[in-house]
Amino acid sequence: MSRDKKLERLSQIAELKATLAKGEAARAGATTEGLAMKIRHLQSERRTMASEPPDPATARTHAAWLRHCDGALRDLRGEEARARTLLEGKLDRARYEEGRRQVLEKLKSQAS
């Protein structure tokens, strides 16, 4: 196999790896954004509920809902932090693979 063919083959492989890495990063980004949207929605609901003065008959239920909401927000923030960490790893991998693809593309064009 000639050098040009090898570079062509390596370039194709790098293109596939870069595309896969970008897809994984996009999926991780969508997951992270979905969690952030859930958090914003729940915060909005909590602000609305907290701004309403509780009726004495429903004060316990009101307080219990607020506590539940705080716990749910804490859980969602933890999940979002884990998702962001995963996203950063996926983005780093996508950048690495894209850099590799660009270098091989440049080598291929110089060899021609």
Helices and strands as residue ranges (DSSP letters): H 3-51, G 56-58, H 59-111
